[in-house]
Amino acid sequence: MKPFKILALTSLFAGCAAAQGFNGRPPNAPDQEPAFENQTRAPMMATYPVVKETVVGGLEHPWGMAQLPDDRWLVTERPGRLRLVGTDGSLSAPIGGLPKVDAQDQGGLLDVIVDPDFDRTRRLWVSFAERDPDNLTHVSVATGTLSEDGSMVEDASIIWRQTPFPSTLHYGSRLVLDGKGGLFVTTGERGGNDFRHSAQDLNTTLGKVVRIDPLTGAPMGRAGGEGALPEIWSWGHRNMQGAALSPAGELWTTEHGPMGGDELNKPEAGRNYGWPDVSYGTEYNGDQVTGGLTQKAGTEQPVYYWDPVIAPSGLVFYQGDMFPDWNGDLLAGGLQTSSLIRLKLSGDRVVGEARYLKNVGRVRDVDVAHDGAIMILTDAEDGALIRVSSVR
């Protein structure tokens, strides 16, 4: 078996040094106040060393991953390639059979997930950016089955398409099977100051969590209200690039805010999460967002927010034996911080935050391997799948 390359024994902001760490950075909106204790800048938790090993490099802007029952990993590359990574670190040729993707700007092949019963069904799902005949773009979701030799996605079909829009930004997009017969899809509001209010428009699927049938794409949302599209679950989101199901079976998401105001949410059916009517942080030019309003009747507060931002992408609840004291914690990737973020929860509230792997690269996705190791993808022209393990 080909050994993985051990990169480093690393920890960040341990013990008393934490006081000089990430909570020492000033916010972009210093006059804004959180709505409740620990909604931002929760107490910094002490960290301990972890080991990071490169499983495979040479990935071009990898975006999503899913582990197969035989411990191999499916990995997407944004230019439109789906690959298999072997347990020996081998990298397959691109897997055929996928629909055509539009890889301009933030678009491309995005998330991938597999059926919990993959051994029997060999079914997978991918999300990707697609361009329509009118030169508009949207997130699409396709499903198919992986051939026995792993070289093709067979019988791939597109089951759902987002409302088309003239943009190549803010696609979202994570996929989460809810364990109750539905598939959650997170979408972005497609960016731009002039059109961001589409996140509040229930006649579009821009800036929404949608819920659909995973085989047919039939709507399974619960937004309610006259004129609401039937697949909408929640709305008022900016650009959700992290989503995970909790051990209790509840959806949690992270989304990119403006300059400050990255959010952790627990989206509930029929709820409005505010963007752009309310937001923490500021515009990129330093101006206030919607007059600096951070609370408004009829909108939900984020469980947690970051100012300055972490640029969250990839989210998973830790469940495993390798880091037993992390069980039930949320792990998020930080693009801007180039780190792994760990959040300790008490019920629906964050009570502590820690950061690991400083300068590991732009962490695009996070997952937990069958053996309890943490897997991360770094988003770069020469990106990598990295295994993070404990030295305890």
C-alpha positions in Angstrom: 0.0 0.0 0.0 1.4 3.4 -1.0 2.0 5.5 2.2 0.4 8.9 2.5 2.7 11.9 2.9 2.7 13.1 6.5 2.8 16.9 6.3 2.9 18.1 9.8 2.1 17.8 13.5 0.1 20.9 14.1 -2.1 22.8 16.5 -3.3 26.3 16.6 -4.1 28.8 19.4 -3.6 26.4 22.3 -4.0 27.3 26.0 -3.2 30.8 27.1 -2.0 31.8 23.6 -5.7 31.8 22.6 -6.1 35.3 23.9 -4.0 36.5 20.9 -5.9 34.4 18.4 -8.8 34.9 16.1 -11.1 36.6 18.7 -8.5 39.3 18.9 -9.3 40.5 15.4 -11.6 43.6 15.3 -15.0 43.1 13.7 -15.9 44.9 10.5 -19.1 46.2 12.1 -18.0 47.1 15.7 -21.2 48.9 16.5 -23.4 45.8 16.0 -24.4 43.8 19.0 -25.3 40.1 19.0 -28.8 39.1 19.8 -27.8 36.7 22.6 -24.8 35.4 24.4 -22.2 33.6 22.4 -23.9 34.3 19.1 -20.5 35.4 17.9 -17.0 35.2 19.3 -17.8 32.2 21.6 -15.1 31.3 24.1 -12.0 30.0 22.4 -11.3 26.4 23.2 -7.8 25.0 23.8 -6.5 22.8 21.0 -4.1 19.9 20.8 -1.9 18.6 18.0 -3.3 16.7 15.1 -1.6 15.0 12.2 -2.3 15.9 8.6 -1.4 13.6 5.7 -1.9 14.2 2.0 -3.9 11.3 0.6 -3.7 12.7 -3.0 -2.7 16.0 -4.5 -3.0 17.4 -8.0 -6.8 18.0 -7.8 -8.0 21.0 -9.7 -10.3 23.1 -7.5 -11.9 20.1 -5.7 -15.3 20.9 -4.3 -17.2 17.9 -2.8 -16.5 14.4 -1.6 -18.3 11.3 -0.5 -16.9 8.1 0.9 -17.9 4.7 -0.5 -18.5 1.6 1.6 -15.1 0.2 0.5 -13.3 3.3 1.9 -12.6 4.9 -1.5 -13.6 8.5 -2.0 -15.6 10.2 -4.8 -14.2 13.7 -5.3 -15.5 16.5 -7.6 -13.3 18.9 -9.4 -15.0 22.2 -10.3 -14.0 22.2 -14.0 -16.3 19.2 -14.4 -14.5 16.0 -13.4 -15.6 13.3 -10.9 -12.8 11.1 -9.7 -12.3 8.1 -7.4 -9.5 8.2 -4.9 -8.3 4.7 -3.9 -7.2 3.6 -0.4 -3.6 3.7 -1.7 -3.9 7.3 -2.8 -4.4 6.5 -6.4 -6.5 8.9 -8.5 -8.8 7.6 -11.2 -9.3 9.0 -14.7 -12.4 11.3 -14.9 -15.6 9.3 -14.5 -17.8 9.5 -17.6 -21.5 9.9 -18.0 -22.2 13.2 -16.2 -24.2 16.1 -17.7 -22.3 19.1 -19.1 -21.4 21.6 -16.5 -20.7 25.4 -16.8 -17.4 26.1 -15.1 -17.2 29.8 -15.4 -16.3 31.9 -12.2 -17.8 30.1 -9.2 -19.7 27.5 -11.3 -18.8 24.0 -12.2 -19.2 20.5 -10.7 -20.0 21.1 -7.1 -21.3 18.6 -4.5 -21.5 14.8 -4.5 -23.3 12.4 -2.1 -24.1 8.7 -2.2 -27.0 6.6 -1.2 -26.7 5.2 2.4 -27.6 1.9 0.8 -24.9 2.4 -1.9 -23.7 -1.3 -1.7 -27.1 -2.3 -3.1 -28.1 0.7 -5.3 -24.8 2.3 -6.3 -26.7 5.5 -6.5 -25.1 9.0 -6.3 -26.2 12.6 -6.7 -24.2 15.6 -7.9 -25.0 19.3 -8.0 -23.5 21.5 -10.7 -23.8 24.8 -12.6 -25.6 24.5 -15.9 -26.2 27.0 -18.7 -29.5 27.1 -20.5 -30.3 28.0 -24.2 -31.1 31.6 -23.2 -27.5 31.9 -21.8 -28.8 32.0 -18.2 -27.3 29.8 -15.5 -28.6 27.8 -12.5 -27.8 25.0 -10.1 -28.9 21.6 -11.3 -29.1 18.3 -9.5 -28.6 15.0 -11.3 -28.7 11.4 -10.1 -27.4 8.1 -11.6 -25.6 4.9 -10.6 -21.9 4.3 -10.5 -20.8 1.4 -12.8 -19.3 -1.7 -11.2 -15.9 -0.7 -12.5 -16.2 2.9 -11.3 -15.6 4.3 -14.8 -19.1 5.7 -15.6 -22.2 7.3 -14.0 -24.9 5.3 -15.7 -28.4 6.5 -16.5 -27.6 10.0 -15.2 -30.7 12.3 -15.3 -31.2 15.9 -14.2 -34.0 15.9 -11.6 -34.1 19.5 -10.5 -33.0 23.0 -11.8 -32.8 26.3 -9.9 -34.6 29.4 -11.3 -32.3 30.6 -14.2 -30.4 33.8 -13.6 -27.8 35.9 -15.5 -24.9 35.4 -13.1 -22.0 33.0 -12.6 -21.7 33.7 -8.8 -23.3 32.4 -5.5 -24.5 29.0 -6.6 -24.5 27.4 -3.2 -24.7 24.3 -3.3 -24.7 21.4 -0.9 -26.8 18.2 -1.0 -28.1 16.4 2.1 -30.4 13.4 2.3 -32.7 14.0 5.2 -33.3 10.4 6.2 -37.1 10.9 5.8 -37.4 10.5 2.0 -36.3 14.0 1.0 -33.2 15.6 -0.5 -32.2 19.1 0.7 -30.4 21.4 -1.8 -28.9 24.7 -0.7 -28.8 27.5 -3.2 -27.3 31.0 -3.4 -29.0 34.2 -4.4 -26.6 34.5 -7.3 -24.8 37.6 -6.1 -25.0 41.3 -7.0 -26.5 44.2 -5.0 -29.3 44.8 -7.6 -30.8 41.3 -7.4 -30.0 40.1 -3.9 -33.7 40.6 -2.9 -34.5 37.4 -4.9 -33.6 35.6 -1.7 -36.9 37.0 -0.3 -39.0 36.2 -3.4 -40.9 32.9 -2.9 -41.5 32.7 -6.7 -37.8 31.8 -7.2 -35.5 29.2 -5.8 -32.6 31.8 -5.4 -31.2 32.0 -1.9 -33.3 29.1 -0.6 -33.1 25.7 1.0 -35.2 23.4 -1.2 -36.4 19.9 -0.5 -37.2 17.5 -3.3 -37.8 13.8 -3.9 -34.3 12.4 -4.5 -35.4 10.2 -7.4 -37.9 12.4 -9.3 -37.2 15.9 -8.1 -40.8 16.3 -7.1 -41.3 19.2 -4.6 -41.3 18.3 -0.9 -40.9 21.8 0.6 -43.0 23.4 3.3 -42.6 27.1 2.9 -46.3 27.7 2.6 -47.8 31.1 1.6 -49.6 32.1 -1.5 -47.5 31.8 -4.6 -44.6 30.1 -2.9 -42.8 27.4 -5.0 -43.6 24.1 -3.5 -40.0 22.9 -3.1 -39.0 25.8 -0.9 -38.1 24.8 2.7 -36.6 28.1 3.9 -35.6 31.4 2.4 -33.6 34.6 3.0 -30.2 33.0 2.5 -27.1 34.5 0.8 -24.8 31.7 -0.4 -24.9 28.4 1.5 -21.9 26.3 0.9 -22.1 24.1 4.0 -24.9 21.8 5.1 -25.1 18.8 7.4 -27.6 16.6 9.1 -27.3 16.5 12.9 -27.3 13.2 14.9 -30.9 14.1 15.7 -31.8 14.4 12.0 -32.0 18.2 11.8 -30.5 20.3 9.0 -27.8 22.8 9.8 -26.2 25.1 7.2 -23.4 27.7 6.9 -23.5 30.6 4.5 -21.3 33.4 3.3 -22.2 36.8 4.5 -21.0 40.1 3.2 -17.8 41.6 4.8 -18.6 40.1 8.2 -21.8 38.2 8.9 -21.0 34.6 7.8 -23.7 32.6 9.4 -24.5 29.2 11.0 -28.2 28.4 10.8 -30.6 25.6 11.6 -33.1 26.1 8.8 -36.6 25.2 9.7 -39.5 24.8 7.4 -41.4 28.0 6.4 -38.9 30.3 8.1 -37.2 33.4 6.7 -33.5 33.9 7.5 -33.4 37.5 6.6 -31.0 38.2 3.8 -30.7 40.9 2.7 -33.3 42.7 4.9 -31.2 41.9 7.9 -27.5 41.0 8.1 -24.5 41.2 10.4 -21.3 42.7 8.9 -21.0 45.4 6.2 -20.9 45.7 2.5 -17.5 45.1 0.9 -17.0 48.9 0.5 -17.7 49.4 4.2 -21.2 50.7 3.9 -24.1 49.3 5.9 -26.3 46.5 4.6 -29.9 47.6 4.6 -29.2 50.5 7.0 -27.3 48.2 9.4 -30.4 46.3 10.5 -29.6 43.1 12.3 -33.0 42.1 13.7 -36.5 42.3 12.2 -39.9 40.8 13.0 -40.6 37.8 10.9 -36.9 36.8 10.4 -34.8 34.3 12.2 -31.5 35.1 13.9 -28.5 33.0 13.0 -27.4 30.5 15.6 -23.9 31.9 15.2 -22.1 34.5 13.1 -18.5 35.4 12.3 -17.2 39.0 11.9 -14.5 39.0 10.5 -15.6 36.2 8.2 -14.2 32.7 7.9 -15.8 32.1 4.4 -17.4 28.8 5.5 -17.6 25.9 3.1 -18.2 22.3 4.0 -19.9 21.2 7.2 -20.2 18.0 9.2 -21.1 16.8 12.6 -18.3 14.8 14.1 -19.2 11.2 15.0 -16.3 8.8 15.5 -13.9 7.1 17.8 -10.7 8.9 16.8 -11.6 12.2 18.5 -14.0 11.0 21.2 -14.2 14.4 22.9 -15.4 16.0 19.6 -18.5 13.8 19.2 -21.5 16.0 18.5 -19.3 19.0 17.6 -19.7 20.8 14.3 -16.7 20.9 11.9 -16.6 23.6 9.3 -14.2 24.5 6.5 -12.7 27.9 6.4 -11.8 29.3 3.0 -10.7 32.7 4.1 -9.1 31.4 7.3 -7.4 28.4 5.7 -8.3 26.3 8.6 -10.6 23.7 10.2 -13.1 25.3 12.5 -14.6 23.3 15.4 -17.8 24.4 17.2 -18.9 23.0 20.5 -22.7 23.0 20.9 -25.0 23.0 23.9 -28.5 22.3 22.4 -28.9 24.9 19.6 -26.2 27.3 20.9 -22.5 27.5 20.3 -20.5 27.5 23.5 -17.0 27.3 22.2 -14.9 27.6 19.0 -11.4 26.3 18.1 -9.4 26.4 14.9 -6.9 23.9 13.6 -4.5 23.5 10.7 -3.6 27.2 10.2 -2.6 27.9 6.6 -3.5 24.4 5.4 -5.2 26.0 2.4 -8.7 27.1 1.4 -10.8 24.3 3.0 -13.6 23.7 0.6 -15.2 20.5 2.2 -15.0 18.6 5.4 -16.1 15.0 6.1 -15.6 12.2 8.6 -14.1 8.9 7.4 -15.3 5.5 8.6 -12.4 5.2 11.0 -13.1 8.6 12.6 -10.4 10.5 10.8 -11.3 14.0 9.4 -11.1 14.5 5.7 -10.7 17.9 4.1 -10.4 19.2 0.5 -8.3 22.2 -0.2 -9.6 24.4 -3.1 -6.7 25.3 -5.4 -5.3 24.7 -8.9 -3.2 22.0 -7.1 -5.7 21.1 -4.4 -5.6 18.0 -2.2 -7.5 15.5 -0.2 -6.0 15.5 3.3 -6.5 13.1 6.2 -6.5 14.6 9.7 -5.9 12.2 12.6 -5.3 12.3 16.3 -1.9 11.8 18.1 -3.6 11.0 21.4 
